[in-house]
C-alpha cells in the first residue's frame, strides 16, 4: 500500500485563522503537493501575524517512504532549522508527525481531517529533556479550510480565441 494514500485528498492549499503558541492571533497557510513523480509529499507551512508583516514560523518538509515502509522526511523550519520527521501511528484521517531538532527540542505536528474541505492543525515543541507534552503545553492551532481558485464568469484579459476549424 502507498503510505501517502491517506493524504492524497489533501493536495492543495489550506488556510485559516488561529492562535500561535504565544497566544497571539495568527493566519496559517499550508500547501500539500506531490513531488518526485508522486512518490513524496511536499508540505509548505506558514504562520503570520494577521497583517502579514511578521512570519511567526515557516516550515518546508518532504515526506517519502523509508526502506522499512514508514513515512519519514526532512524538514526545515525558520525557528528550529533542519530536522528529521516521521509519521507516528494514529487514527485514519490523522497525520501526526514528530522529530528531534539539533537544538535539543522535540517537535509535534498534527493535522486532523474533519471532512473533505476542513483540517484541524496543531503544533507544539518542547525540550527533549522535558516531560511528555501534556494538555497544558502551549500549542499553535488553527482550523484550516481548503482554498479554491477564484472563478470568473469571464476571465480578465483579452477574449479567448475560438478554436481553429479545419
Number of C-alpha atoms within 10 A of each C-alpha: 5 10 17 17 9 12 16 14 12 18 15 15 19 21 21 21 19 21 19 24 18 9 12 12 18 25 21 27 21 22 18 20 17 17 13 10 6 12 13 19 21 19 19 17 18 19 26 19 18 15 8 11 8 11 14 18 16 19 18 17 20 22 24 22 16 12 8 7 11 15 21 23 21 15 21 17 16 13 10 20 13 18 20 19 24 19 19 16 11 11 9 10 14 19 19 19 21 20 20 20 21 11 12 12 17 22 20 18 19 20 20 18 19 14 10 10 14 19 23 17 21 20 19 18 21 17 15 14 9 9 8 11 15 7 7 6 12 16 20 22 24 24 19 25 20 18 16 10 6 5 7 7 5 8 9 7 6 6 8 8 6 6 6 5 4 3
